[in-house]
Amino acid sequence: MCYDNVKENFLQVKPEMKEIFKSVEKAVSLQDIIKSTWILMASMAICIVEEILRVRANVDTKWSLCPQCGQRLESKGFQPRQILTLFGWIHWKRRIGRCPNRCKIGLIAPLDDSLKIEPYQMTCNTIKRMACLLAVFLPFEIASFLLQQCLGLNISSDAIWNWVQSAGSSAMHQIEEDVRQLREGNPPSPEKLSEEVNQLPLLVGGDGVMVPFRPKPKTPCGKLNSSPGFAKEDFDIKILKQS
């Protein structure tokens, strides 16, 4: 599809994008062309996502039962919702329901649940994950600066700090749950490896330590010993074939 057709189709739906198209066409340097095109692509992506959400919101909703009284929830019409994404702010409307007996369960939005959006969540998980990854090796202020420079997102360093704390708390809860399951005799499921990865050699490295190896392959039996021919002082790297 050529540029003129894309422009015509989008302007029929979003006439306000006319200025964005003009900025792309008037850009002179390659840098300005790329910058203007990125803004245009983000605006087009927002239109596509909002249309998908509009279609999903208009699908007939099968209301669940109230968890307190057992009555079926009833629709209270549409309410607006917005969330910040990599493309910018996404706006849509979705159906909300509540208990006819006014049980204190709040308003229920089935579409939010299917989209895996938490109540009052204002930023998508993709941005949160990206910010937390940057904060692993950068100060919060620099992570905030990079998000603004690379994606045009104004995320405060305080928000990134809160996301990191939330991610750490979730990880600790998961570890505690895994430990509890292990104590009850339910070991964690081993991670599945593809056949290609399973055939790769395993690289084990050590520096100034004794690295233990079992004398019998594919079994935990036997006394732990360091690899023959490797002393504590000169052990560096040994390649083992993964069993």
C-alpha positions, 0 to 999 in steps of 0.5 A, spaced: 500 500 500 503 506 497 503 512 502 498 516 499 493 511 500 495 510 507 494 517 508 488 518 505 485 512 509 487 514 516 485 521 515 478 519 513 478 516 520 483 521 524 482 528 521 487 531 526 493 527 524 493 531 518 498 536 521 503 529 523 503 527 515 505 534 514 510 534 518 513 528 515 512 531 508 516 537 510 522 534 514 528 536 510 534 532 514 534 525 515 534 525 522 527 530 522 524 525 517 525 519 522 523 523 528 517 525 524 515 518 521 516 515 528 511 520 531 506 518 525 507 511 526 506 511 534 499 515 532 497 510 527 499 504 532 494 508 537 489 508 532 489 501 530 489 499 538 484 503 540 479 500 534 481 493 536 479 495 543 473 499 541 471 492 537 472 488 543 468 492 548 462 492 543 462 484 544 456 482 548 458 481 555 456 474 559 456 477 566 459 473 572 456 472 579 457 476 585 462 473 589 458 475 595 451 474 594 451 470 588 447 474 584 449 475 577 452 482 575 448 487 571 451 492 566 452 499 568 454 502 561 460 504 558 466 508 562 472 511 559 479 508 560 486 510 559 493 507 559 500 510 557 504 505 552 510 505 548 506 509 543 503 514 547 496 514 551 491 509 549 483 511 550 477 507 550 471 505 553 469 499 556 463 496 559 462 496 567 458 492 571 456 491 579 452 487 583 444 489 583 444 488 591 450 493 592 455 488 595 461 492 596 465 489 590 466 495 586 465 496 579 467 490 575 470 491 568 471 484 564 475 487 558 480 489 563 481 482 566 481 479 559 487 485 557 490 483 564 490 490 566 490 492 574 485 496 577 487 504 577 493 501 572 496 507 568 502 505 565 502 498 561 507 493 563 511 493 557 514 500 560 514 498 567 519 492 565 523 496 560 524 501 566 526 496 571 531 493 566 534 500 565 534 501 573 538 494 574 545 498 572 543 505 571 541 510 577 533 512 577 534 519 574 538 516 568 533 511 566 528 516 566 532 520 562 533 515 557 526 513 556 524 520 555 530 521 549 529 514 546 521 513 547 519 520 548 516 518 555 516 522 561 517 517 566 519 520 573 525 517 577 520 516 583 515 512 579 521 507 576 523 506 584 516 504 585 516 499 580 522 496 582 520 495 589 513 492 586 517 487 582 522 485 587 516 484 592 512 480 587 519 476 586 520 475 593 512 472 594 514 467 588 520 465 592 516 464 598 511 460 595 516 456 591 519 454 598 513 453 601 511 448 595 518 445 596 517 443 603 510 440 602 513 435 597 512 439 591 519 440 587 519 446 582 518 443 575 524 443 571 525 448 565 524 445 559 530 446 554 529 445 546 533 439 543 538 444 540 540 447 546 540 441 550 545 438 545 550 444 547 556 443 551 556 446 558 561 451 560 563 451 567 568 456 570 571 457 577 577 461 579 581 459 585 576 454 588 574 447 587 569 445 583 565 439 585 563 433 580 560 427 581 564 421 579 558 417 576 554 421 570 546 422 570 546 420 577 547 424 584 550 418 587 558 418 589 562 422 593 563 429 590 570 430 587 574 436 584 575 435 576 581 430 576 587 434 573 585 441 576 588 444 582 585 449 586 590 454 584 590 453 577 582 451 575 580 456 570 575 453 565 572 446 563 567 444 558 562 438 559 557 435 555 550 436 558 547 430 560 
